[in-house]
Amino acid sequence: MRNSGQDGSKGNIIAFLGKETLFRGYLQFEGTVRIDGVLEGEIHSKNTLIIGDGATISGTINVGKVVCGGTVTGKVYATESIQFVKPSNIRGEIKTPALVIEEGVIFNGQCEMDTGVRKEPEVAGKGG
């Protein structure tokens, strides 16, 4: 994974789960969090999650922005963007308005891209 500042994230990392860390449960945070260990459960934030190239996450991620170089199994939802960098291995469902997948990343699953703003097309000749 790239050095701090090169991964597209904004702000300083406020929390870090190292390579030898195993966390099971519900994680909610503000700011930027980096995970290099194992997490099983749910992650919720309006901010940035960085998943290091040695990390393994199983469960549901629902954040503002994801930058991932690790292994994720489950659902990944991001309101801003998702960036998968080599050697990411993703298995599951992702939903985001903006997606970047580098060459060499493995992605098996479903992807939905939606800005959340839908406009009905105007039909000529219809009046009210």
Backbone hydrogen bonds in HBPLUS format (Angstrom, degrees):
<---DONOR---> <-ACCEPTOR-->    atom                        ^
c    i                          cat <-CA-CA->   ^        H-A-AA   ^      H-
h    n   atom  resd res      DA  || num        DHA   H-A  angle D-A-AA Bond
n    s   type  num  typ     dist DA aas  dist angle  dist       angle   num
A0006-GLN N   A0003-ASN O   3.02 MM   3  5.72 163.3  2.04 142.2 146.5     1
A0014-ILE N   A0032-THR O   2.71 MM  18  5.71 159.6  1.75 161.1 166.0     2
A0034-ARG N   A0015-ALA O   3.09 MM  19  6.46 164.7  2.11 152.1 154.7     3
A0017-LEU N   A0034-ARG O   2.97 MM  17  6.47 156.8  2.03 153.1 160.6     4
A0036-ASP N   A0017-LEU O   2.72 MM  19  5.82 165.7  1.74 168.3 172.0     5
A0021-THR N   A0018-GLY O   3.02 MM   3  5.39 159.8  2.06 121.3 123.1     6
A0038-VAL N   A0021-THR O   2.85 MM  17  6.14 170.8  1.86 163.2 163.5     7
A0023-PHE N   A0038-VAL O   2.88 MM  15  6.27 157.0  1.94 151.7 159.1     8
A0040-GLU N   A0023-PHE O   2.86 MM  17  6.32 159.3  1.90 159.5 166.6     9
A0025-GLY N   A0040-GLU O   2.92 MM  15  6.44 155.5  1.98 152.7 160.3    10
A0042-GLU N   A0025-GLY O   2.94 MM  17  6.39 152.3  2.02 149.6 158.5    11
A0027-LEU N   A0042-GLU O   2.80 MM  15  6.11 165.1  1.82 153.3 158.3    12
A0044-HIS N   A0027-LEU O   2.80 MM  17  6.26 156.2  1.86 160.6 168.5    13
A0029-PHE N   A0044-HIS O   3.22 MM  15  6.81 148.5  2.33 157.1 166.3    14
A0033-VAL N   A0048-THR O   3.10 MM  15  6.56 157.0  2.15 155.6 159.7    15
A0050-ILE N   A0033-VAL O   2.80 MM  17  6.11 166.6  1.81 161.2 164.3    16
A0035-ILE N   A0050-ILE O   2.83 MM  15  6.28 156.5  1.88 163.7 171.0    17
A0052-GLY N   A0035-ILE O   2.78 MM  17  5.94 162.7  1.81 155.7 161.2    18
A0056-THR N   A0037-GLY O   2.99 MM  19  6.41 154.3  2.06 146.6 151.2    19
A0039-LEU N   A0056-THR O   2.93 MM  17  6.40 157.8  1.98 158.2 164.3    20
A0058-SER N   A0039-LEU O   2.92 MM  19  6.40 158.5  1.97 159.0 166.1    21
A0041-GLY N   A0058-SER O   2.91 MM  17  6.39 158.0  1.95 159.0 166.2    22
A0060-THR N   A0041-GLY O   3.02 MM  19  6.52 146.7  2.13 148.3 158.7    23
A0043-ILE N   A0060-THR O   2.88 MM  17  6.33 149.4  1.98 158.2 166.8    24
A0062-ASN N   A0043-ILE O   2.84 MM  19  6.04 155.8  1.90 154.5 162.7    25
A0045-SER N   A0062-ASN O   3.03 MM  17  6.52 151.0  2.11 149.0 149.7    26
A0064-GLY N   A0047-ASN O   3.00 MM  17  4.67 136.8  2.19 138.1 144.9    27
A0065-LYS N   A0047-ASN O   3.12 MM  18  6.11 156.3  2.18 135.6 133.3    28
A0049-LEU N   A0065-LYS O   2.88 MM  16  6.25 158.9  1.92 157.8 163.2    29
A0067-VAL N   A0049-LEU O   2.98 MM  18  6.39 156.6  2.03 160.6 165.4    30
A0051-ILE N   A0067-VAL O   2.82 MM  16  6.21 163.7  1.84 156.8 162.0    31
A0069-GLY N   A0051-ILE O   2.74 MM  18  5.83 152.1  1.81 153.3 162.7    32
A0055-ALA N   A0052-GLY O   3.04 MM   3  5.30 164.1  2.07 114.3 119.3    33
A0071-THR N   A0055-ALA O   2.92 MM  16  6.12 173.9  1.93 150.5 151.6    34
A0057-ILE N   A0071-THR O   2.81 MM  14  6.23 160.9  1.85 156.9 163.1    35
A0073-THR N   A0057-ILE O   2.83 MM  16  6.28 157.5  1.88 159.5 167.2    36
A0059-GLY N   A0073-THR O   2.94 MM  14  6.44 156.8  2.00 156.0 163.5    37
A0075-LYS N   A0059-GLY O   2.99 MM  16  6.46 145.2  2.11 147.4 158.1    38
A0061-ILE N   A0075-LYS O   2.76 MM  14  6.08 161.3  1.79 155.0 161.6    39
A0077-TYR N   A0061-ILE O   2.73 MM  16  5.93 164.1  1.75 151.0 156.7    40
A0063-VAL N   A0077-TYR O   2.96 MM  14  6.39 152.9  2.03 164.1 160.9    41
A0079-THR N   A0063-VAL O   3.04 MM  16  6.61 146.6  2.16 141.2 150.2    42
A0080-GLU N   A0064-GLY O   2.67 MM  16  5.19 148.8  1.76 150.1 151.0    43
A0066-VAL N   A0081-SER O   3.00 MM  15  6.42 154.9  2.06 146.9 155.0    44
A0083-GLN N   A0066-VAL O   2.83 MM  17  6.10 148.6  1.93 144.9 155.5    45
A0068-CYS N   A0083-GLN O   2.79 MM  15  6.16 168.8  1.80 168.9 172.8    46
A0085-VAL N   A0068-CYS O   2.75 MM  17  6.00 172.2  1.75 169.1 171.8    47
A0089-ASN N   A0070-GLY O   2.98 MM  19  6.32 152.1  2.06 142.8 144.3    48
A0072-VAL N   A0089-ASN O   2.98 MM  17  6.41 156.7  2.04 150.9 156.9    49
A0091-ARG N   A0072-VAL O   2.87 MM  19  6.25 157.0  1.92 161.3 168.5    50
A0074-GLY N   A0091-ARG O   2.96 MM  17  6.46 153.8  2.03 150.3 158.7    51
A0093-GLU N   A0074-GLY O   2.97 MM  19  6.38 144.9  2.10 142.5 153.7    52
A0076-VAL N   A0093-GLU O   2.77 MM  17  6.21 157.5  1.82 159.1 166.9    53
A0095-LYS N   A0076-VAL O   2.91 MM  19  6.43 145.9  2.03 157.3 163.2    54
A0078-ALA N   A0095-LYS O   2.96 MM  17  6.41 161.1  1.99 164.4 169.8    55
A0082-ILE N   A0098-ALA O   2.93 MM  16  6.36 149.1  2.03 151.9 161.3    56
A0100-VAL N   A0082-ILE O   2.94 MM  18  6.37 149.5  2.04 153.0 162.0    57
A0084-PHE N   A0100-VAL O   2.79 MM  16  6.13 167.8  1.81 165.7 166.6    58
A0102-GLU N   A0084-PHE O   2.99 MM  18  6.24 169.2  2.00 165.3 168.2    59
A0088-SER N   A0085-VAL O   2.90 MM   3  5.82 161.0  1.94 133.5 140.0    60
A0106-ILE N   A0088-SER O   3.02 MM  18  6.23 171.9  2.03 147.8 148.6    61
A0090-ILE N   A0106-ILE O   2.75 MM  16  6.08 168.0  1.77 159.9 161.1    62
A0108-ASN N   A0090-ILE O   2.90 MM  18  6.20 162.6  1.93 154.9 159.9    63
A0092-GLY N   A0108-ASN O   2.98 MM  16  6.49 148.5  2.08 144.1 154.2    64
A0110-GLN N   A0092-GLY O   2.91 MM  18  6.39 141.9  2.06 141.3 153.5    65
A0094-ILE N   A0110-GLN O   2.86 MM  16  6.25 155.4  1.92 150.5 158.4    66
A0112-GLU N   A0094-ILE O   2.93 MM  18  6.35 148.1  2.04 145.4 155.7    67
A0096-THR N   A0112-GLU O   3.08 MM  16  6.63 149.0  2.18 156.8 166.1    68
A0105-VAL N   A0102-GLU O   3.26 MM   3  5.93 158.2  2.31 138.5 138.6    69
A0126-LYS N   A0123-VAL O   3.33 MM   3  5.93 161.5  2.37 132.5 133.3    70
